């Protein structure tokens, strides 16, 4: 006996073809009327019920996906309190002093705004600066790089 001569002992059973009339009667093995007896037999997905229950929000929903250009905003009055004269200010130094935190594991961009007064000479690097803050820093004798 060789491999190609092997044959199964039993006959292969034919698949039941449902929904085509014929010998199986009016309902063709599907039972009586109802959702499960319809063509395609598509049941309602379970997630649809959750979608229906979920509150629908109206209007533009860009707020949740909006990320600002500048990660952190720092005012001059904070720099006046936390830093001494002739100190260097960079995003990394602000992070070390605890003035800001990481955003998604990264050091965020910093923008310095002109709220408050400044009297100390500060050296500012790698930060965005508003016009009013720039005027006040230069007036106090600070340097912006």
C-alpha positions as CSV (number, residue, x, y, z in Angstrom):
1,X,0.0,0.0,0.0
2,X,1.3,3.4,-1.0
3,X,0.4,6.8,0.3
4,X,-1.6,7.9,-2.8
5,X,-3.7,4.7,-2.5
6,X,-5.1,5.5,0.9
7,X,-8.8,6.3,1.0
8,X,-11.1,7.3,3.9
9,X,-13.3,4.6,5.4
10,X,-16.3,6.8,5.6
11,X,-17.9,9.1,3.0
12,X,-17.5,12.8,3.5
13,X,-20.7,14.5,4.8
14,X,-22.0,17.3,2.6
15,X,-22.4,20.7,4.1
16,X,-26.0,21.8,4.8
17,X,-26.9,24.6,2.3
18,X,-29.4,26.7,4.1
19,X,-31.9,29.3,2.8
20,X,-32.5,27.9,-0.7
21,X,-35.8,26.2,-0.4
22,X,-36.0,22.6,-1.7
23,X,-36.2,19.4,0.4
24,X,-35.8,21.1,3.7
25,X,-39.2,22.7,3.6
26,X,-40.3,26.3,3.8
27,X,-37.9,27.5,6.5
28,X,-34.8,25.5,5.3
29,X,-33.5,24.8,8.8
30,X,-33.6,28.5,9.9
31,X,-36.7,28.3,12.1
32,X,-39.6,30.7,11.9
33,X,-39.6,34.5,11.2
34,X,-37.3,36.7,13.2
35,X,-33.9,38.4,13.2
36,X,-32.0,35.1,13.0
37,X,-34.1,33.8,10.1
38,X,-33.4,36.8,7.8
39,X,-31.0,36.7,4.9
40,X,-27.4,37.4,5.8
41,X,-28.1,36.6,9.4
42,X,-26.4,39.7,10.6
43,X,-26.9,40.4,14.3
44,X,-26.6,43.8,15.8
45,X,-23.0,44.3,17.0
46,X,-22.7,44.7,20.8
47,X,-20.6,47.9,20.5
48,X,-23.5,49.7,18.8
49,X,-25.4,49.7,22.1
50,X,-22.5,51.4,23.8
51,X,-22.3,54.0,21.1
52,X,-26.0,54.7,21.4
53,X,-25.7,55.2,25.2
54,X,-22.6,57.4,25.0
55,X,-23.5,61.2,25.2
56,X,-23.1,62.9,21.9
57,X,-21.2,66.2,22.0
58,X,-22.2,69.0,19.7
59,X,-20.1,71.4,17.8
60,X,-16.3,71.3,17.0
61,X,-14.4,68.9,19.2
62,X,-10.9,70.0,18.3
63,X,-10.1,70.9,21.9
64,X,-9.2,67.3,22.9
65,X,-6.7,66.8,20.1
66,X,-5.3,70.4,20.2
67,X,-1.7,70.7,21.3
68,X,-0.4,74.2,22.0
69,X,2.7,75.5,20.1
70,X,4.3,76.3,23.4
71,X,4.3,73.6,26.1
72,X,4.8,75.9,29.1
73,X,4.3,79.6,29.8
74,X,6.5,81.3,32.4
75,X,6.0,84.9,33.6
76,X,8.7,87.3,34.6
77,X,7.6,87.6,38.2
78,X,8.4,83.8,38.7
79,X,11.9,84.3,37.2
80,X,12.4,87.3,39.5
81,X,11.6,85.2,42.6
82,X,13.4,82.0,41.7
83,X,16.6,83.2,40.0
84,X,19.6,85.4,41.1
85,X,21.3,88.0,39.1
86,X,23.5,86.9,36.1
87,X,21.9,83.4,36.1
88,X,21.3,81.4,32.9
89,X,17.8,80.3,32.1
90,X,17.0,77.4,29.7
91,X,14.1,74.9,29.6
92,X,16.4,72.3,31.3
93,X,17.2,74.6,34.2
94,X,13.5,75.5,34.6
95,X,12.8,71.7,34.8
96,X,15.5,71.1,37.4
97,X,14.2,74.0,39.6
98,X,10.7,72.5,39.5
99,X,9.1,75.5,37.7
100,X,7.7,73.2,35.0
101,X,7.3,69.4,34.3
102,X,8.0,67.1,31.4
103,X,5.1,66.7,28.9
104,X,4.9,63.1,27.6
105,X,8.4,62.4,28.7
106,X,9.9,65.4,26.8
107,X,11.2,68.8,27.9
108,X,8.5,71.2,26.5
109,X,9.2,74.5,24.7
110,X,9.0,77.5,26.9
111,X,7.6,81.0,26.3
112,X,8.3,83.8,28.6
113,X,5.6,86.4,29.1
114,X,5.9,89.9,30.4
115,X,3.6,89.7,33.4
116,X,5.3,91.2,36.5
117,X,8.5,93.3,36.8
118,X,12.2,92.2,36.7
119,X,15.2,93.9,38.1
120,X,17.9,91.2,37.8
121,X,20.2,90.6,34.8
122,X,19.3,87.2,33.4
123,X,20.7,85.3,30.5
124,X,17.9,83.5,28.6
125,X,18.6,80.8,26.0
126,X,16.3,78.5,23.9
127,X,13.1,80.1,25.0
128,X,10.4,82.0,23.1
129,X,9.9,85.5,24.4
130,X,7.0,87.9,24.1
131,X,7.7,91.6,23.0
132,X,6.8,93.0,26.4
133,X,9.0,90.5,28.2
134,X,11.9,91.2,25.8
135,X,11.7,94.9,26.5
136,X,11.6,94.4,30.3
137,X,14.6,92.0,30.2
138,X,16.7,94.2,28.1
139,X,15.8,97.3,30.2
140,X,17.0,95.4,33.3
141,X,20.3,94.6,31.5
142,X,19.5,90.9,30.7
143,X,20.7,89.1,27.6
144,X,18.6,87.0,25.2
145,X,20.4,84.4,23.0
